[in-house]
Amino acid sequence: MSKITTLLAGGVVLTSIPALADTQINNYTAFAGYTGLLNTPSAEVLKKGSVDIGYNNQLDLSGQQYVDGHNYIFSAGIFDGLEVSGMIASNSMHDNLIVKKGEGQIRDLSFNLKYQMPFVPKEWFNLAIGAKDIGGAANQYETYYLAGSRQWNDFRFSAGFAVSDRVTGQMDGAFAGIEWQPLDWFALQLEHDADAVNAGLRLTVPKEWLYDVGTLTLTSKFYSNTDHAEKDTFWGINFTMPLFTQAKLNDPTEAAPAPILDNHLKREAAFKAHYQKQRELAQKPLDEAKQEISERDSYSKSLTLQARELKNALLDDGFEAVSVGFNRDPHIVVSFENYVFNRNDIDAIGVVLGRIAEHIDEPNAKYSIQLLNRGMPMLSVRGHVDNYREFINTSVTPDMDIRPGEMEPIGSVSWVGMPKTNSPYFKPRLTVGPSLDTNLATELGVYDFSLAVSAAVDMPMWYGGGLSVVAETEVAKTDDFESHRPFGPFAKQSGITQATLYQTLELPYGIYNQTHVGFFKEFHDYVGIKNETSWLSDNGRHQITADLAYLEYEDYDAERDYQTLSYRYNWVEQDVSFHATAGRFFYEDSGVKLETRFWFGDSYVSIFAQDTDVQMVGVAFSIPLTPRKDMAATPYGQVKGNEAWRHTVSTRIGEEHNNLAIGKALQLDTPVSINRTLLNQGRLSSSYIYGNLARLREAYLTFR
């Protein structure tokens, strides 16, 4: 079949199919690292918030022939219609290519992008453009393509045109493919990849069989008529899962809402019956006066009881520094610190507001809540209890006044019990998580790592301040991280890596300043001072941060310092944030770093580029390694996981070589920081809460 015939046939198929099918065919990851068939792409992309981790043994050796090897692929749908992936291709896992002088082997790390055009009507077809092996120093698989796909019943037809420099001719010209999926778990694929005809089958393990975590797909490429392969058959395996589940308002699959409103009506009816009985007893004006006083006393007692029950519920939830009060308006006031919903403060706010709606039944009652952190007022929310109760029961958008900092003064408040019950001070908070250094696709191996267990202790001791100590214990590493081996100097060392006293100050105009003084270990041992100043706009969209440090070596007379300035814009509506940092970094390299983070709940996948003394691009991801709700603190402390563990992979660009560049654009990271600890990773704002009202409600319904 000629390339012209293939292109014409694919075009006729795409334009002649009458309509899209009602059932959607599964999307699969091709052996080449993008969503598609076997060697060719389709116009489909991974759903936003989904990741795919895959392996196959079809190695395209420098674009010259297909051999038995290793392909490791990580793909993510990071935006509506945008898919990114990284791929490691290697003949061997551990061969030292420097000692063996390569011996015809390859070990390559490549990045791929695909974007599905949004302006093409879905009832016509899907259209996508993509690039494979972009950036980097040695682009073994550089490919650019345009692909179109359309589904009809159990079939999906794809066709397109690509440009590449492979000797095999793969993806260098017109390509086309057909997928047939008669069953949810079974699919056959047939394609022409601009060089050869390939056929394969896909078997998918249902998500229900894997505890609804994700789906597992097994692939067999059982036929190919290419002249550039040492064998015809190859296999692969992929695991696909969503990074988060988006809470929705008015979700038709949601169970019946909690009977909070029913409880409210019953209690309100009982109060009315009591008041009516008191009125019937009143026969004379004097008695009527006594009745009014009696009603007022009964009212006060009932509100006191409700506030006491509310406070007990918040303490049972694990909140600290809890204060609950009320006045005669009536206006309910709650102040608290959150050390249990460490992944996201919005969960804590949702639970507190839900508890107020659950326990406070006075007609026309107002509420004000104050979120504290290290004793400092961070955010206040104000509204009407009945309105928020209706939001919980019916998903009607609540009317709330959300402001940063301290709440407005409220007069004549009577506090229930002692204010700030369950003090957060002098309780050690232990955070346990991995500390990992890796090198991918080097001449020494596909994957080299040094892994340690990190234990960070934070002890708040006074208003805005406390003690922070971090220690690591190495638990595993590859041979290349052993002493006297190439990566040995960069292996994790057991011992204390940080020990500082910190103090945070709340300044006017939404400015926060935090200073750490003490010991820092970054390859060498240092003592010194690190200062961070950050401003967050009222709506949370803009954030400016200055990060400064002055350090002295412990072992000899020398010093090190760095100064950086960062700006972040939060596109809340699309869960995307843009970051730019410029200045002089830790290892005296100066320049700029740009990063875009695509958020999925409490996780994100980011793409970054930096230009200091070398140019680099890469991807990073951050995931929580702790439950949404951690254990409540005891008098002896608290143990939790890392709420935002980050890992990065990067490569050089703009040069003829791809030598490792370690420690570039580096800033000191402390477990207690303004952005991470105080500002909820930059999400503590009215715009973020309004953009995630469904999660606000879902948090209470989940943890009540």
N, C-alpha and C positions, 0 to 999 in steps of 0.2 A: 504493500500500500504506500503510495507516494505521500509526501507531506502535504501537497496541494489537495489531494483527495481526502486526506484526514481532516484538514481544516474545513473543506466544503461540507463534508458529511456532518462534522460537529455543528457547524452553523445551521444546517438544515434541521437537525434534531432540536436544537435549542429554540428555533423560531416556530417549529410546527407543533410542539406539544400544547394541547388545549388549555390545561389548567394544572395548578399545583395540587398535590395529593393532600388529603386531610391528615394522614399520619406522617410524621416527620422521620426520615431516614437518619440513622445515627451518623455522627461525624467521627472520622477516624484520623489518626496521625500517620502520614506516609513515612516510609523508611528514610526519606530525605529530610524530615524534620518539620514539615508544615502539614496543616490539615488537608487531606486529599485521599488518593488511592494508594498505590504502591510506590511508584517513582514520581507521579505527577500530582499537582495540586488541584483542588476543586476551588470553587468560589466561596465555600463555607469557612467559617472561623469558629474558634472556641467561644462559648458563651462568656460574657463578662463575669469575672469572679471564679472561673473554672481553671484548674491546672491539670496538665497531663504529664506524667512521668513515664518514659518509655525506653525500651532497649530492643535492638535488632542486630543481627549478625551479618547484614549485607553491607560490606565496606566498599564504597566507591573510592578506589585507590588512586588519588590525585586525578580523578576524572579520566583514567586510562583503562581500568578494568574493574570488574566486580570480584572480590575475594571474600573469604571467610574472615571476619574481623569483629569489631565492636563499635556500635553507635549508641551513645547515651543522649537522650533528648529530654529537655524540660521545656514545656510550652505553657503559656498562660494567656487567657483572654483578659486584657487589662482595661479595655474600654469597649463600648458598643461598636462592634465591627472591627476592632483592632486586636490582632494576635501577635505575640512575640514569642520567640523560642531560641534556646541555645542548644548547640549540639557538639558533642565530643566524638570525633572519629579517630580510631586507632587500630593498628594491626594487633598490638599486644597490650597487656595491662602494665607490666612491670619492666619490660626491657629498657635498658639504659642505651638510648640512641646515640649518646656521645661516645661511649666506649665501643659500641658496635658499629659506629659510623653510619647509623641508619639502617644499613642492609636493605634498602628499598622500602623501609617502613615509613608510615605517616602517623602523626599525632597532632590533630588539628582541632582548634576550638573556634566555632563560628556562631554568628548571631543572625537571626532571620526575622523578617517582618512581613505581615500580610494585612491589608486593609480592604474591607468590603465596602464598596461604594454605597452611600446611603440614598442617592438620588434616583436609583433605578427602582421602579415599582416592583414589589415582591411578586405580584401576579405575572410579571413578565419573566424575569430570571434574576439570579444573583450575579454580580460582577465584582471581581476583586483584583487588585494589583499587589505584587509582592516582590521581595528581594531576599536572596539567600546569600549568606557569607558576606555581609556588608561590614565595612571597617576592617580593622586588623592589618597586619603587615604582609602576610602571605595568604592571599585569597584563593584557596585551592578550588572552591566550588561556587564562585561568584556567578549568580544567576538572577535575571530579572524577567518577570512574566506577567501576563494578563490572562485571567481565567474567568469563564462564565459557567454557571451551573443552573440546572432546572430539574425539578422533580415531577414525576408523573406516576401515580399509583405507587408501586413498590420499586420503581426505578428512579435513578438520578443520573442525568447525562451531563458531562463536563467537557469543555473544549477550550483551547486557548493557544497562545503563542508565547514562546520564551526565547531568550538569548543567553547563551553561555559559551565557554571555550573548552568544553570537555572533548577529549579525543573520542570518547564513546559516542558522542552525539546526543546524549541524554539531555533533554530540556534545551535543545538548540534548534528551534523551529516550531512547527505546529504539533500539538498534542491533543489527545482526546481520551475519554474514558466513560465506562458505564458501570454503575453499581446496582445490584439487585438485592433487595432485602425482603424476602418473603416472610421472615420471622424476626421478632425483636432481637433475638440472640444469634441470628445467622445471616451472613451477607456474602455474596460473590462479587468480585471486582475484575474487570477486564479493561486494559488501557493500552494506548500506544504512546510511548514517551518521547516521540520524535526520532527514536532509533529502533526500538523493538517493541513487540507485543508481549505484555506480561499479564498473568492471571493469578489470582489469589483468593483466599477465603478468610473471613473474619468470624470468630466465635466470641460472644460477649457473655460474661457472667453477670446476671442481673444484680442491680444495686441492692435488692431486697435480700439477696444471699450473703451480702457483705455488710449486714447491719446498717444499711442505708448510708454507708460512708462514701462509696463511690462505685465505679464499674471497672471490671477487669476484662481486657480484650486480648485474645490470642490470634495471631496472624500467621498465615502460611502462604508464602509465594511459591506456588507449585509448578509454574511454567514460565519460560521466557525464551524467545528465539534470538536473543542478542548473540553477537559473535565475540563479546568482550567479557565473558564470565567463565570462571573456572568450574562453576556448577550452576544448575538452573534453579535450585530450591534454596530458600532462605526463610527465616522465621523471626517473629518479634512478639513482644508483650508490652502492653500499655495499661496504666492505671490512671483513671480520670476521676476527679472529685471537685466539688465546689469548695471554695475557701470559706464561704459563709452562707447563711440562710437569711435572706432579707425579710424582716418583719413588714407586714402590710396591714393597712387599715381596711376594714370591711372585707376581710379575707373570707370567702365563702366556705373554705375548708375548716375554718376555726370552730372550735367547740363553743357551746353556748356560754355567754359571758357569765362571770361570777354574779351571784345574786346580791350584790352590794345594794343595789337600788331597792330590792325587796326588803332587806333588813332595815334600810333607812325608813321605808314607809311604815313598817310595823312599829319601829321605835317611835316614829313621829305620831302615829295613831295612838299609841299608849300615852304619850305626853298630852295629847289633846284631850283624851278621855279623863286624865287626871285633872287637867285644868277645868274641864267642864263640870266635873264633880265638885270641885272647890267652888265654882260659881253658883251651883245649885244650893250649896250650904249657906251662901250669903243671903241674909234676910234683911239686914239693916245696913245703913251707910257705914256705921262703925265696923260691922262685920266685913263689909266690902273692902274697907281699907286694910283690915287684917288679912283678908284673902289675898290682896295684891302683894302685901309683904311676904306672905307665905309662898306665893307663886315665884316671887323674885328669889327667895332663898332656895326653893326647889330648883329653879333654873340654874343658879350658881352651882349647886351641888351636882347637878347632872352634867354640866359642862366641865367641872373639875374632874368628875369621874371619867368622862370621855378623854380628857387630856392626859389623865394618869394612864389609862389603858393605851393611848397612843404612844406615850413615852416608853412604857414597858415593851410594846411591840417593836419599837425602834431599837431598844437595847437588845432584845432577843434576836434582831436581825444582824447584830454585831457592830452597829454604829457606835462611835465614841464621841466624847465631849458633847453629849446630847442634852439640849435644853428645850423644854416645851412650856409654853405659856399662852395666856389668852387675856383679852380684855372684854369689856361689856358690849362692844359693837355688834356682834362678837367677831374678834380677829384672832386667829390661831397663829402662833409664832413658833417655828422650829429651827433650831440651830444644831449642826452636827458636823462631825468629821468622818470621812469615808476611808477605811482601811480594808474593806472586805471586797468591794467591787473594783479591784485594782486595774482591770483591763480597760474600764471606761466609766467615768463618773456619771454618764447619762443613766446607767443602770441604777446607781445609788439615788439619783434624783427621782427617777421613775418610781422606785420602791417607796421612798419617803412620801411623795405626793399621793401614791396609791393608799398608803397607810392613813393619811389624813382623810381621804375620801371614805375610807372604810370605817374609821372610828368617830369622826365628827359629824353629827347629824343636826346641828342647830340650823334653822332656816336662815338663809342669806349670810351665812358665815363666810368670812374672808380668810385667806391664809397667806403667810409669808414664810419662806424657808431660806436659810442661810447656809451655804456650803463653806466649811472652813478647811484649811490645810495648814498644818503646823501652827494652828491658832489664828491664822490670817484669813480674813473674809475674802473668798474668791468669786462667788457668784450668788445672786439672790433671784428668787422666783416668787411672783406675787399673783394672786388671782382669787376666784370664788370657788368654794368647796363644791357647791352644787354643780357648777359648770364643769369642773374636772371630773366629778362623779359621772356625769352624763358622757364625758369623753371615754371613760373606761367602759361604760356599759354599751355605748352606741357608736363609738369612734368619731363622734362629731368633734371637729377641730376645737380645741380649748382656747380660751382667751387668757393669755398669760403675759405678764410683764417680766421680762428676763433682762437682768442688768449685771455687768461685772462689778466686782468689789463688794462693798458693804451695803446691806439693805437700808432703806429709809427708816428713820426713827419711828417707833410705834409707841404711843403713850399708854400709861396706866396698865402695863402688862403684869399679870400675876403669874409667877413661875410655879410650876408643879415640882415640888421637891427641890433638891439642890441643882443649880445650873451646872452645865458641863459635866454631867454624870458619866462615869467610865472614862477617866482621864487617859489620853493617849501617850502621856509622857513616861519615860523610863521603862518602856516596854520594847525590848529588842525585836526588830522585824527582820527575819532571815529570808532572803531570796536565793533560791537554788536554781541553777541553770547551767547549760553548757557554755564553754568558751572554746572556740574552734578557729584554728588557722588552717587554710588549705592552699594547695597549688594544683591547678587543673591543667591537664594536657601539656605537660612539659616534656623535655627530652628524657626525664628521669622516670616518668610514670604518668598514667592516666589520672590518678587521684592520690595525692599525698596529703596527709593531715596530721595535726597534733591536737588532741582533744583533752580538755581538762574540765573538771567540775568546779564551777565558780560558786562561792558562797559570799553573799553581800549582806552585811548587817547594818541596818539603819536604826539608830535609837534617837527619836525626838526627845529633847531634854528641856527646851524652853521655847518661848514664842519665836517661831521662825528658824530655830537652830537645833543642832544636835550633832551626833557622832556618826560617821560612816566609815566602815572597814570592809575591805574586799580581800578575800584569799582564794587561791586556786590550788587544785591538786591534779596533776596530770594523771590520766587514766589509760590512754592509748595513743599510739602514734605509728606511722609507717617507718620503714627502715631509713628512708631518706631524711627523717627528722631526728635520727639518733646522733649522739655526739660524734664529731669528726666526720659527719656526712654533710652534703651540700646545704641542707636546710636545718642542720643541727643548731646553729646560733639563734634560730627563730622558733625553736620548740618551746612549748609551754613549760614554765618553771613552777614548781610547787612552792608556795609561800604567800606572804602578804603582797598584794599588788597596789593597794591604796589604803591609806589611813588618814582621814581628815576630819577636822571640825568645820562645820558649815554654818553660815548665818544668812538668812534670807530677809530682805527688807522690802516692804511694800511702799512704793513712792507714789507721788501724785500722777494723775493722767494715765493710769493703767500701766505704769512702769514697775518692774520688779528687778531687784538686784540680789545676786547670790554669790557669796565668796566661800571658797574652800581653801583651807590652810593645812598643810601637812605633807605626807609622803606620797609620791607617785612613782610607779615603776613602768617605764616604757622603754624596754630593751636595757636601759641602765636605770640606776636608782637616783631619784631626784627628791629634793625637798623644796617647797615653794608655795606659791599662791596662784589660784585660778579664780578669775572673776567673770561672771556672766551677767549681762544686763539685757533685759528684753521688754519690748513694748508690744502689746496686743491691742488692736483697735476694738472699739466697743462691740462691733458686730462680728469680730473674729476673723475677718477676711485678710487683714494685713498684720504681719508680725515682723519686727526688726529686732535683731539680736547682735550684740557685740560680745565677742568671746576673747578674753585676754589671759595670758599666763606668763609668769616669770618664775623660772626654776633654776636651781643650782645642783650640780652633780654632788653626790655624797662622797664619791671616791677620790675626786681630785678637783682642783680649783678651775672651774669653768661654769658657764651658765648657758641657759637656753630660754628663749621667749618666743611667743607668737601672738599675732593680733589678726582677728578676722571680723568681718561684718557680713551678716546674712539678712536676706529678705525672703519672706514666704507669703505667697498669695494662695488662699484657700477657695477653690471653686466648689462650694458646698453642694450646689445642685447636681454636680456630676461626680462627687466624691473624688476629686482630683486636687492635688496641691502642687504648686510650683515653687522651687527653692533655688536660690542663687547665693553663693558664698564667695567672697573675694578677700584677699589679704595675704599675709605671710603665715605659713603653716608650721607645724611642729618641727619638721626636719629642714627648715629654712628654705623650702621651695615656695615660691610666690606665684600667684595666679588666681584662677577662678574655677569654681565647680558649679555645674548646673544639674538639677535633678527634678524629675517629674514623678510624683508618687500617685499611684492608682489604688484607692482605698477600697477594701472589701470588708465591711464591718470593722474589726479591730486588727486586720491584717492589711498589708499593702505589698504591691510589686512596683518597683521603681526602675526607671532608666536614667542613667547619669552619664555625664561627660565632664572631664576635667582637663584643664590646660595649665600646668605649672611648669616644672622643668621637663616634663614629658606629657604627651597627649594620650589620654586613655578614655575608653568608654566601657560601660558595663551595666549589669543588672544587679538588683538587690531585692531581697524580700525581708519582711518583718512579720513574725507570727507570734501570737501569745502562747506561752508554754505553761499556762495556769488556767484553772476554770474561770468562768465568768464571775463566780462568787467564791472567794477564798475562805479558809477557816477564820473564824473570829479570833481576835487576840485574847490570850489568857493573861493573868498577872505575870506569867513567866515569858511571854512573848508570842510570836506568830511565825509560822512557816508558810511560805508560798512559792510559786514558780515565777519565772521571768515573764512579765506581762507584755514585753515587746522585744523579742530576741531577733536580731538582724544578722544577715549573712550576705556577703557581696561576692561577685565574680566579675573580673575586669580584664581588659586586654589593651595593649598599645595600638595606636593608630598613627598614620602619617609617617611611618618609618619603614625601612626595608627589612628590619628584624623585629622580633617579638619578644625581646628579653623581658624578664620579670622586673617589675617596678614595685618595690615594697615600701609602704609607709608614705605614699604620696597624698597630698591634700589631707593630712591627718590633724585632727583636733582631739584633745583629751576628753574622754567620756567618763562621766561620773554617774553612779547609780541614782543619786539624788540631784536633779537638775530642775531648772525653771520649766523648760518645755515639757519634759517627760513627767515630772512629779507634780508640779503645780498646775500647769495649763493643759493637762490631759492630752499630751502630744499635739498641742495647738488647737484642740477641739473644744475647749471650755468657753463656749460662746453662745449667744442667742441664735445666730444663724445656723449653727450646727444642731442645736436642740430642735428648732423649728423644722429643720430638714430631716429630722429623725424622730418625729412624733410617734410613729408606729413602734419604734423600739422603746420609747418612754413608757408606753402602755404595756407592751409585751413583757418588759422587765418585771413589772408588778404582778402581772398574771402568771409569770413563771415562778417567781420567788416568794409569793405571798405565803 
